[in-house]
Amino acid sequence: MIWYPYAQMQTLAPPIQIRSARGVHLYTEDGRDLIDSVSSWWSVIHGYNNSEINDAIKSQLDKFAHVMLGGLTHEPVQQLSDKLAAWLPGDLNYCFFSDSGSVAVEVALKMALQFNTNRGSDRSLILALEHAYHGDTFKAMEVGDDEDYYFAFGSSNEKKRGVVHIPTTIPALEQAFAAYGDRLSCFIAEPLLQGAGGMRMYDISFLERARQLCDAHDVLLIFDEVATGFGRTGNRFVADLVLPDILVLGKALTGGYIGHAVTVANQRVWEGFLSDDPTHALMHGPTFMGNALACTAALKSIELFEKGNYIEKIRRIEAVTRREMQGFPSDKIREIRIMGGCVCVEVTDARYLDGFREFAMEHGVFSRPFLQYMYAMVPYVIEEWELVQILDVMKAWFAVSR
């Protein structure tokens, strides 16, 4: 029996059985053709069944699928580390691989906390955003801010003892640093776009000020770009605009082919673990870190991103989305938000989205709204007519819904 995510198994409707997939289309066992509007949780940026990634993985598979990084290494992980070091901004050069974005966030937080421990500094407090989501493992849930995910911690005092949450306003940011600056180990943020917290968008000036305050108070800045990286905000990485000390990547890292993630540290963080003292080492090691198939997929995915001029593709997606959603009124809508490859329609009451998932499928679109948020994060290879079909379905719902 499969235990499905984010679902009450007693009342779960039967999941849709997928027979095959190609491009932006999912083909079901009962003969339907659905355009995937959410890129399999925002990861399948090149679409499904990409022949170049397929061939790269097949070639590596003929050599070996996986060897541990404990005492061993291999060419794909070395090549990916070198590529990321050259490709990422600043001195983000030191790659620690793991098997999911959530674990990569755990690694980032562990790095920040131990960085201070190694230098004899007692800084255990973490600054995070309101409405944050950083994954479903325990420390990631702790820095998150949605009780649907973190209620397992028990009472609010227990679960939030080591974390301070602030809204995305500069006055709140400055107040937090004034109050806690000498106790903070790090500030972690989903830059510009908060995904599972409701596709909330904010201005780059907030992050610019955060960088200044982190420098002034000797606090590490962590960007969780698991969802925002690889162009989703319209930028290659938000880290290209404001440079963090630690960067977390996942989801689109492998083009959505294989679960894999990386926590990338700068020179200062790296040197904070170099010592003759063995207790200063980062004692962490996921079994499948640096998986050869995943690294191979990631290398080919980055190559496709570069040679396919994906930033221009994302600009086109944003322009078409703004054109199609312009002047679209409904008294059920609180706000329409658009940034890069993301559009979100927030309704005034979650009940207004009851039935939309089924409506979308009837009109050839796979969608997965949550709470009061209807959204699309499409694969970047989508054709204009396919994108327009998704947006037309979103708009049509408000014409027929009650």
PELIN-V807152 format. One record per residue. N is the residue number from 1. PSI is psi in whole degrees, 0 to 359 (999 if undefined). Layout:
N&PSI + N&PSI
This chain:
1&124 + 2&134 + 3&106 + 4&156 + 5&149 + 6&42 + 7&142 + 8&111 + 9&335 + 10&331 + 11&7 + 12&129 + 13&151 + 14&128 + 15&158 + 16&127 + 17&120 + 18&128 + 19&317 + 20&170 + 21&144 + 22&139 + 23&233 + 24&13 + 25&136 + 26&130 + 27&122 + 28&162 + 29&332 + 30&15 + 31&10 + 32&153 + 33&112 + 34&128 + 35&126 + 36&110 + 37&356 + 38&8 + 39&41 + 40&66 + 41&46 + 42&20 + 43&331 + 44&71 + 45&335 + 46&8 + 47&179 + 48&151 + 49&44 + 50&124 + 51&326 + 52&319 + 53&320 + 54&310 + 55&322 + 56&316 + 57&318 + 58&320 + 59&316 + 60&324 + 61&329 + 62&340 + 63&301 + 64&155 + 65&323 + 66&139 + 67&149 + 68&154 + 69&359 + 70&98 + 71&358 + 72&162 + 73&177 + 74&167 + 75&314 + 76&319 + 77&326 + 78&318 + 79&319 + 80&319 + 81&315 + 82&319 + 83&314 + 84&319 + 85&321 + 86&330 + 87&325 + 88&156 + 89&163 + 90&217 + 91&35 + 92&87 + 93&352 + 94&111 + 95&122 + 96&116 + 97&150 + 98&188 + 99&2 + 100&160 + 101&321 + 102&315 + 103&323 + 104&326 + 105&318 + 106&317 + 107&317 + 108&315 + 109&320 + 110&319 + 111&312 + 112&316 + 113&316 + 114&331 + 115&317 + 116&322 + 117&317 + 118&330 + 119&12 + 120&25 + 121&129 + 122&83 + 123&102 + 124&0 + 125&143 + 126&135 + 127&133 + 128&174 + 129&151 + 130&147 + 131&20 + 132&147 + 133&125 + 134&10 + 135&178 + 136&4 + 137&170 + 138&311 + 139&326 + 140&321 + 141&324 + 142&321 + 143&355 + 144&172 + 145&53 + 146&113 + 147&340 + 148&332 + 149&326 + 150&12 + 151&346 + 152&345 + 153&349 + 154&222 + 155&156 + 156&326 + 157&321 + 158&317 + 159&341 + 160&20 + 161&324 + 162&14 + 163&138 + 164&129 + 165&139 + 166&155 + 167&169 + 168&58 + 169&144 + 170&320 + 171&319 + 172&322 + 173&313 + 174&321 + 175&320 + 176&317 + 177&325 + 178&323 + 179&324 + 180&3 + 181&322 + 182&359 + 183&353 + 184&133 + 185&323 + 186&163 + 187&121 + 188&136 + 189&146 + 190&110 + 191&129 + 192&324 + 193&117 + 194&112 + 195&277 + 196&346 + 197&3 + 198&24 + 199&45 + 200&137 + 201&143 + 202&174 + 203&150 + 204&336 + 205&330 + 206&317 + 207&325 + 208&317 + 209&323 + 210&319 + 211&317 + 212&316 + 213&323 + 214&318 + 215&317 + 216&329 + 217&10 + 218&47 + 219&138 + 220&138 + 221&123 + 222&128 + 223&120 + 224&95 + 225&29 + 226&316 + 227&326 + 228&341 + 229&166 + 230&42 + 231&356 + 232&328 + 233&359 + 234&350 + 235&149 + 236&304 + 237&147 + 238&334 + 239&342 + 240&337 + 241&318 + 242&126 + 243&117 + 244&173 + 245&329 + 246&134 + 247&134 + 248&126 + 249&148 + 250&212 + 251&267 + 252&357 + 253&318 + 254&15 + 255&19 + 256&12 + 257&315 + 258&140 + 259&119 + 260&152 + 261&167 + 262&140 + 263&118 + 264&123 + 265&157 + 266&180 + 267&317 + 268&315 + 269&315 + 270&312 + 271&338 + 272&350 + 273&356 + 274&122 + 275&159 + 276&348 + 277&116 + 278&338 + 279&349 + 280&357 + 281&153 + 282&106 + 283&80 + 284&144 + 285&83 + 286&140 + 287&316 + 288&19 + 289&138 + 290&23 + 291&132 + 292&321 + 293&319 + 294&317 + 295&321 + 296&315 + 297&319 + 298&318 + 299&316 + 300&323 + 301&315 + 302&320 + 303&316 + 304&320 + 305&317 + 306&307 + 307&340 + 308&3 + 309&56 + 310&331 + 311&322 + 312&323 + 313&318 + 314&322 + 315&321 + 316&318 + 317&315 + 318&318 + 319&316 + 320&319 + 321&315 + 322&320 + 323&314 + 324&331 + 325&358 + 326&136 + 327&27 + 328&104 + 329&150 + 330&137 + 331&355 + 332&351 + 333&128 + 334&317 + 335&146 + 336&125 + 337&135 + 338&131 + 339&120 + 340&239 + 341&32 + 342&135 + 343&137 + 344&130 + 345&110 + 346&123 + 347&164 + 348&341 + 349&130 + 350&335 + 351&337 + 352&349 + 353&1 + 354&121 + 355&352 + 356&321 + 357&315 + 358&321 + 359&316 + 360&317 + 361&324 + 362&337 + 363&22 + 364&23 + 365&133 + 366&122 + 367&156 + 368&74 + 369&158 + 370&146 + 371&237 + 372&26 + 373&119 + 374&128 + 375&166 + 376&135 + 377&89 + 378&157 + 379&146 + 380&346 + 381&7 + 382&141 + 383&157 + 384&319 + 385&328 + 386&319 + 387&317 + 388&322 + 389&317 + 390&312 + 391&324 + 392&321 + 393&319 + 394&316 + 395&322 + 396&329 + 397&321 + 398&343 + 399&334 + 400&341 + 401&156 + 402&999
